[in-house]
Amino acid sequence: MNMNEVFSYGNPFTWRNRRFKNPLELIFEKLDKGFMNDKWVTALPQTRFTNLGRVYSDHSPILVKCFYWERNVNIPYKFFKCWQLNPEFKDVLHNSWSKSVKGFPDFIVVSKLRNVKDELIKWNINSFGHIKTTIGRLNAELENLQALPYSPQIGGYILNYSKQLDY
C-alpha cells in the first residue's frame, strides 16, 4: 500500500497507563500513529496530524485535519452537567424562564430559551470562572507537561491536572 508514517504535532506520547497512585509507575509510549500514501498526499497535501492531550482514556486522540488553516466559527452553546450540582442552578433557571415575554407562542418559547441561555452563560462565568477557559487551560498545561521528559515530579503534576480535568 506504500504507506509512510506521518509526523504528528503536539503531544509526543499517545498512550499512558492509568497508575494514579504512584507517579513512579507511570509509563508513556507512542502507540498510535498516522499513515498516508502518495495518493493521499497528492489529493490532500495539507493534511496534518495532531496528537491531543489525554483526557478520559489512556490513549490520546489523534486529530486529522485535511485542511489545517483555521476559520472563525461561532462556538455552539454547551450545557455542562456540573451546573446541576450547584444549589443556585434551579434559581437561575427559574428566574430566567420566568421573565415576561409577549408575542406569538413560538416567539415566547424562543425568547425564553434565549433568556435561559444568556443567564446560564453569565452565571457560569461568575460561579465557575468560565468552564471552557478552565478546561482549555488545563488541557494546554497537560499537553505541555506530557511533552517534557518524564520524571516522578512531572508525573505527579500530570496526575494532578488529569484529576482536575476529570472532575
Buried (B, 14 or more C-beta within 10 A) or exposed (E): EEEEEBEBEBBBBBBBEEEBEEBEEBEBEEEBEBEBEEEBEEEBEEBBBBBBBBBEEEEBBBBBEEEEEEEEEEEEEEEEEEBEEBEEBEEBBEEBEEEEEEEEEEEEEEBBEEBBEEBBEEBBEEBBEBBEEEBEBBBEBBBEBBEEEBEEEBBBBBBBBBEBBEE
